[in-house]
Amino acid sequence: MRKRTADGGPERLVALADGVFAIAITLLVLDLTMEPGLSDEQFHEALRELLPNLGAYAISLVVLAGFWRDHRMLFNSVRQVDSQVITLTLLGLGLAALVPFPTVLVSEYARESISVVVYSAVVAALGAVHLALLLLISRRPWLRNEEEQRGDVTISALDMGLTVAVFVVTIPLALVIGSSAMWWWLVLIPVKVWLGKRAEEAR
């Protein structure tokens, strides 16, 4: 029988996660710059060139905000953490901190399919870590304050699993049709709206 051990409360881990997500979101903005002293024509040209950066920023902001929300949800009922929870959390934070890099690739080299592949791989990996963390915590009741509702866990797992699936599918799509594969990500909007309604009904 597995020995039930814990390594303390989750407060410091949650605080670390908040800080990493905040820094990662801040780093996204650093790529949004305009040179001073431009003429009217140069200003409009520079603004047009900045639009892909703004688009990539918006996408990554939504992605990181969603994962930060998921991370807070994961630790809502956690009173103790163990070494595996800490390891998975640190792995996820490392991937979250990496998101600004593929964001630059997508904004500056969107026509290169490898940019979309790298971005999708990082987001899919981050989603997979969060899904693993959810399943790990749900199967260790001694780490939680109270029993979680099975319906909430199922819906959350389905939400995370679909996010991973969409970004994984994007990888071969990008290799076949190039950067247009990013439009596939829009399928997550109605799916997440529907899952949100299901979660509300379950509660």
C-alpha positions in Angstrom: 0.0 0.0 0.0 1.3 3.4 -0.9 2.5 5.5 2.0 0.4 8.7 2.3 2.9 11.6 2.7 2.6 15.4 2.2 5.2 18.1 2.0 3.2 21.0 3.5 0.5 23.4 2.5 -0.1 24.7 -1.1 0.2 28.4 -0.2 3.8 29.0 -1.4 3.2 26.9 -4.5 0.1 28.9 -5.5 1.9 32.2 -4.8 4.8 31.0 -7.0 2.4 30.1 -9.8 0.7 33.5 -9.6 4.1 35.2 -9.9 5.2 33.0 -12.9 1.9 33.6 -14.8 2.1 37.3 -14.1 5.7 37.5 -15.4 4.8 35.4 -18.5 1.9 37.7 -19.3 4.1 40.8 -18.8 6.8 39.3 -21.1 4.2 39.1 -23.9 3.9 42.9 -23.9 7.7 43.5 -24.4 7.4 42.6 -28.1 4.9 45.4 -28.6 7.0 48.5 -29.4 6.9 51.5 -31.8 10.0 53.6 -32.7 9.7 57.3 -31.7 9.9 60.1 -34.2 8.1 58.4 -37.1 6.5 60.4 -39.9 2.8 59.9 -40.5 3.4 57.4 -43.3 6.0 55.5 -41.3 3.7 55.5 -38.3 0.9 53.9 -40.2 3.2 51.3 -41.8 4.7 50.5 -38.4 1.2 50.1 -36.9 0.3 47.7 -39.7 3.4 45.7 -39.0 2.5 45.6 -35.3 -0.9 44.0 -35.9 0.4 40.4 -36.1 2.1 41.0 -32.8 -1.1 42.3 -31.2 -2.9 39.2 -32.5 -0.3 36.8 -31.1 -0.4 38.8 -27.8 -4.2 38.5 -27.6 -4.1 34.7 -28.2 -1.4 34.1 -25.7 -3.0 36.3 -23.1 -6.2 34.2 -23.4 -4.2 31.0 -23.2 -2.2 32.0 -20.2 -5.2 33.5 -18.4 -7.1 30.3 -19.0 -4.3 28.1 -17.6 -3.9 30.4 -14.6 -7.7 30.1 -13.9 -7.4 26.3 -14.2 -4.4 26.3 -11.9 -6.3 28.3 -9.2 -9.3 25.9 -9.7 -7.0 22.9 -9.2 -5.7 24.1 -5.8 -9.1 25.4 -4.5 -9.7 22.3 -2.3 -6.0 21.3 -1.8 -4.8 21.5 1.8 -1.5 19.6 1.4 0.9 18.9 -1.5 3.3 16.1 -2.1 6.4 15.7 -4.1 4.6 14.7 -7.3 2.2 17.6 -7.1 5.2 19.9 -6.6 7.0 18.4 -9.6 4.1 18.6 -11.9 3.4 22.2 -10.9 7.0 23.2 -11.5 6.9 21.5 -14.9 3.7 23.4 -15.8 5.2 26.7 -14.6 8.3 26.1 -16.7 6.1 25.6 -19.8 3.9 28.7 -18.9 7.1 30.8 -18.7 8.1 29.5 -22.1 4.9 30.7 -23.9 6.3 34.1 -24.7 9.0 32.5 -27.0 6.6 30.7 -29.4 4.4 33.8 -29.2 7.2 35.7 -30.8 7.6 33.0 -33.4 4.0 33.1 -34.4 3.9 36.9 -34.5 7.2 37.4 -36.5 7.2 34.2 -38.5 3.6 33.2 -38.8 4.1 32.0 -42.4 6.5 29.3 -41.2 4.6 26.2 -40.2 7.2 25.3 -37.6 6.2 28.4 -35.7 2.7 27.1 -35.3 4.0 23.6 -34.5 6.2 24.9 -31.7 3.4 27.1 -30.3 0.9 24.2 -30.4 3.4 21.8 -28.8 4.1 24.1 -25.9 0.4 24.8 -25.2 -0.5 21.1 -25.6 2.2 20.1 -23.2 1.1 22.7 -20.6 -2.5 21.4 -20.9 -1.3 17.8 -20.5 0.6 18.8 -17.3 -2.5 20.5 -15.9 -4.7 17.5 -16.8 -2.2 15.1 -15.1 -2.2 17.4 -12.0 -6.0 17.3 -11.9 -6.2 13.5 -12.1 -3.4 13.2 -9.5 -5.1 15.5 -7.0 -8.5 13.9 -7.6 -7.2 10.5 -6.8 -5.5 11.5 -3.5 -8.3 12.5 -1.1 -5.8 12.9 1.7 -4.4 16.1 -0.1 -7.8 17.8 -0.2 -10.0 19.5 2.3 -13.1 17.7 1.2 -14.3 15.2 -1.4 -14.7 16.8 -4.9 -17.9 16.4 -6.8 -17.3 13.7 -9.5 -19.2 15.8 -12.1 -16.9 18.8 -11.6 -13.8 16.7 -12.0 -15.2 15.0 -15.1 -16.1 18.4 -16.8 -12.7 19.9 -15.9 -10.9 16.9 -17.2 -12.9 17.0 -20.4 -12.2 20.7 -20.8 -8.4 20.3 -20.4 -8.4 17.1 -22.5 -10.1 18.9 -25.4 -7.7 21.8 -25.2 -4.8 19.4 -25.4 -6.4 17.5 -28.3 -7.1 20.7 -30.3 -3.5 21.9 -30.1 -2.1 18.4 -30.7 -4.2 18.1 -33.9 -2.9 21.5 -35.0 0.6 20.1 -35.3 0.0 17.8 -38.3 -2.5 20.4 -39.7 0.2 23.0 -39.7 2.6 20.7 -41.5 0.0 20.2 -44.2 -1.7 23.6 -44.6 0.7 25.9 -42.9 -0.2 28.8 -40.6 -3.9 28.6 -41.6 -4.1 25.7 -39.1 -4.4 28.4 -36.4 -8.0 28.9 -37.4 -8.7 25.4 -36.0 -8.1 26.9 -32.5 -11.5 28.7 -32.8 -13.3 25.4 -32.3 -12.4 25.8 -28.6 -14.7 28.8 -28.2 -18.1 27.1 -28.5 -16.7 24.0 -26.8 -15.6 25.9 -23.7 -18.9 27.9 -23.6 -20.8 24.7 -23.7 -18.6 23.1 -21.0 -19.0 26.2 -18.9 -22.8 25.9 -19.0 -22.5 22.2 -18.1 -20.3 23.1 -15.1 -22.9 25.7 -13.9 -25.7 23.1 -14.2 -23.7 20.6 -12.3 -23.1 23.0 -9.4 
